[in-house]
């Protein structure tokens, strides 16, 4: 039995999502509002010759406002849409309104969702598309399945992993109706192949990550995971197929940074079931029950706040932006900058300059040993930050006339070639 959210509930969910996300952004007061190098890369892509689908959307909003407003507003809007779609999905799966609201609340507070909905990146669009496709697959009409195939084909341009994810949901939905499943999968594959030849595919590089935010990661909190385990264990007794699917998919989604948001979706839904079990269970000591619920709520909120504070101190900060501004002033479009790997995306996306990372140069103990590399790459500038433990070329640069220091604030240093 489906339990649809009302328009009032959807408006409240969207409003609460925007309010929480905006509050987290306000923690960066005094620092640049765009977090990480990714938003700057997408701005450059949106203004470039071959934008991706997300960058097309970003470009439209940029044309109506500014790069900063577009990069802040688009992920927030997509986050609010995703929260409403997730509530609808839980309703379509048969969860009553109370579980829907609890599940959405846990999702909104999950670090993976916050990361996706604050940092301007294609992951926000991908999440909204995945949830839209899942809702369509649960609507038993030919038209909805056709739109689901189109939506899933767009998802396929984000990478095979994400197409497999929606196919997995479809298999769970139509496992007892293989003909309908094939009528969805085959057209989706054909449309995906066609779209890849037409649009610029979106590349989301997969890499292993720490999934637990309480341990320094950016996925889910320990308390949400504990509630999800309770919910899944309970499902084993009366919905074993659903529980088995969750047991298989959750660990897989926790392995990779680009699939952490799926883990957040799964754990949020399962955690909503887990917390309602606690609420509905009769305890001999009601005080103990109340304290348990208070500890769970505080644990989830603390995990969210802890991650929000990490975002508030994330790069780039004003010191970095000042150093990059100095680099841009002293360089031209033909300049080539050598820097450390971690700084390369900031140099390329924010200044628009070409940057390379060459360990042999950065680790050189004398300027003579670096001369050949400097000439080979026609390096004009060196940009280094203090976070590197490797002193490398810093010391020999103090004793050469080939490069002169043009900027040094104790955290960032820039040299330019004199000959």
ABEGO torsion letter per residue (X at the ends): XBBBBBAAAAAAAAAAAAAAAAAAAAAABGBBABBEAAAAAAAAAAABABBBAAAAAAAAAAAABBAAAAAAAAAAAAAAAAAAAAAAAAAAAGBBAAAAAAAAAAAAABAAAAAAAABBBAAAAAAAAAAAAAAAAABBBAAAAAAAAAAAAAAAAAEAAAAAAAAAAAAAAAAABAAAAAAAAAAAAAAAAAAAAABBBBBBBBBBBBABAAAGBABBBAAAAAAAAAAAAAAAAABAAAAAAAAAAAAAAAABAAAAAAAAAAAAAAAAAAAAAAAABBBABAAAAAAAAAAAAAAAAAAAAAAAAAAAABOBBAAAAAAAAAAAAABBAABBBBBBAAAAAAAAAAAGBBBBBBAAAAABABAAAAAAAAAAAGBABBBBBAABABAEAAAAAAABAABBBABBAGABBBBBBAX
